[in-house]
Amino acid sequence: MRTLLVTLAAVFASIPVLRAQSATQLTLDFGLVDASGNSKVTNFNLGEKLSRRFGGWLFKQTAQALYGETDGKRSTESYDAVARGGHQLTSRVGLFVLGEYQRDPFAGLGSRWSGGPGVAVGLLQSPHDTLGLETAITEQRERSVTGVARSFAAERSAASFKHLFAAKAFLTETLEWIANLKTSDDQRINSETALIAPLSRQVALRMSYLIRFDNQPEPGFMKTDRILTTGIQVAF
């Protein structure tokens, strides 16, 4: 827990008063399904991404929420939030610290806090394609919906790819692997594929497909979750 607190403090401390030469980007995602009649279904998804650059420093913060009801009963619920601060050492190599929070009761997860330092490397940087790899040592602190708590160190590796079709139309793919350093069979893999198609300078259609795999899920829960979301993205 001490490592996580230091990590989160470092993330927010990485926003020095370098107001000059700063650039801020904010995007919001909205999706809603509401059906009535023979079936009553309400689903919505919200997403938010904020990034701000201060010279060689970059701060990123993202949040996602997914909620659904079927016939008046809650059927889907998950929340994710990430805060990250980093500094570029060269045009391709950078250091970062991150802190993450996740809640997914329908996967047996009451809460998960994690964070740690890492290194990011840009392997491909072209006008239409970018590819990056990163690795980090993190502390994981989890509590199941039944109240069972555990904490452990984990290695996190991730890859991110972006292909630009046109000025604001693009495809992204992120792949993340988290391995428990105490228990070799305790591994998680997350993959998200997203497609953004612009409708105007600030509004776009967004579709994403998320796969979450947990090799050691909570008792009574499945290993894999698949989530398809569609909606509107607004950029500021």
ABEGO torsion letter per residue (X at the ends): XAAAAAAAAAAAAABBBBABGBBBBBBBBBBBBBBBEABBBBBBBBBBBBBBBBEABBBBBBBBBBBBBBGGBBABBBBBBBBBBBBBABAABBBBBBBBBBBBAAAGBABBBBEEBBBBBBABBBAABBBBBBBBBBBBBBBBAAGBBBBBBBBBBBBBBBBBABAABBBBBBBBBBBBAABAABBBBBBBBBBBBBABAABBBBBBBBBBBBABBBBGBBABBBBBBBEBBBBX
